[in-house]
Amino acid sequence: MPEFTLLNAAITTCIAAGVMTVGFAARETRWGTPLMMFGIVGLLAIIGYGIVDLVSF
């Protein structure tokens, strides 16, 4: 399992936040809401993975 470093977390956070921002900008189209949801789920997944990585032995 690859190591969860601060650089990995920062890169994936920027990608998820970028997707969420694009979704918010395109909220009037049919792709806006799914992109925002994907960005939110991506950010929550990063937080969850960080917690699981800290707790696991």
Secondary structure, DSSP 8 states (H G I E B T S, - for coil): -----HHHHHHHHHHHHHHHHHHHHTTTSTTHHHHHHHHHHHHHHHHHHHHHHHH--
